[in-house]
Amino acid sequence: MSRRYVNRIDHFIWVVRPENIARYVEQAEKLFDVDFEHMHGPTVAGTDRDCYVSFDAGLEFMAPLGRGDPTSAQFLEFLDRHGEGPWGLRLRR
C-alpha cells in the first residue's frame, strides 16, 4: 500500500526589525480585516523573538530579539544581509 503525503502552504513568514513589528501587524490587520495572534515575544514565555500570526490571512511577522536560540540568530543574519522582507513559507500536512 502506498501513502500519498500532501503538503500545503500554511502561512507566509515576513521577517522584520523589532521596532517595526507592531506597526506592520496593525497595518496588516486593517488591510486584510483579520486579527493576529501574539505567539512569542517579550510578554510571552519562550523564544528570543517576537511573533504574530494570522492563520486567516496566511501571514506571520517575525522579529528576532537576540541570538539566544539558533532560529533567532538565523533571522538576525537574514535581516543583516537582506533587510526586512519575505523569508519563506510554512508548510503543513
C-alpha atoms as one frame of an Amber mdcrd trajectory, in Angstrom:
protein
   0.000   0.000   0.000   1.408   3.398  -0.920   0.934   6.576   1.037   0.454
   9.934  -0.508   1.650  12.878   1.526   0.220  16.233   0.634   1.815  19.403
   1.955   0.057  22.719   1.759   1.167  26.263   2.381   0.031  27.208   5.871
   1.355  30.753   6.017   3.953  33.174   4.683   6.751  34.400   7.002   7.862
  38.041   6.841  10.940  38.960   8.936  11.026  42.475  10.392  13.008  44.500
  12.894  11.567  44.515  16.445  10.837  48.246  16.396   8.581  47.810  13.330
   6.577  44.692  14.171   3.669  46.408  15.981   3.147  48.845  13.104   3.215
  46.080  10.474   0.762  43.944  12.437  -1.615  46.885  12.882  -1.474  47.762
   9.190  -1.989  44.145   8.076  -4.971  43.751  10.426  -6.625  46.743   8.788
  -5.637  45.770   5.243  -6.827  42.156   5.458  -9.571  42.673   8.101  -8.117
  39.923  10.308  -6.664  39.539  13.799  -3.125  38.422  14.580  -2.290  36.118
  17.483   0.786  37.005  19.555   2.751  33.752  19.575   6.132  34.755  21.090
   7.635  37.907  22.459   8.783  39.880  25.465   5.489  39.263  27.273   5.181
  35.625  26.158   7.470  32.989  27.680   9.610  31.109  25.230  11.915  32.013
  22.399  14.157  35.000  21.769  11.867  36.521  19.123   8.584  38.335  18.730
   5.995  36.690  16.501   2.453  37.433  15.377   0.443  35.054  13.163  -2.876
  35.358  11.362  -3.899  31.980  10.006  -6.889  33.651   8.306  -4.549  35.941
   6.351  -1.859  33.268   5.997   0.778  35.690   7.282   3.362  35.689  10.079
   5.501  38.622  11.205   8.710  37.515  12.921  11.160  39.828  14.709  14.299
  38.384  16.304  15.066  39.902  19.714  18.530  38.417  20.170  20.736  35.458
  19.367  19.538  33.294  22.265  18.444  30.427  20.052  19.550  29.188  16.608
  16.375  30.302  14.830  16.577  33.851  16.190  20.232  34.033  15.167  19.254
  32.892  11.661  16.602  35.625  11.410  19.082  38.287  12.601  21.578  37.178
   9.971  18.825  37.398   7.341  17.992  40.974   8.430  21.654  41.980   8.378
  22.122  40.566   4.887  18.799  41.336   3.170  16.845  43.744   5.372  13.178
  43.309   6.194  11.157  41.190   3.864   9.888  37.780   2.868  11.708  34.897
   4.478   9.783  31.791   3.469   6.697  29.640   3.585   5.494  27.436   6.401
   4.211  24.118   5.097   1.800  21.810   6.870   0.486  18.359   6.102
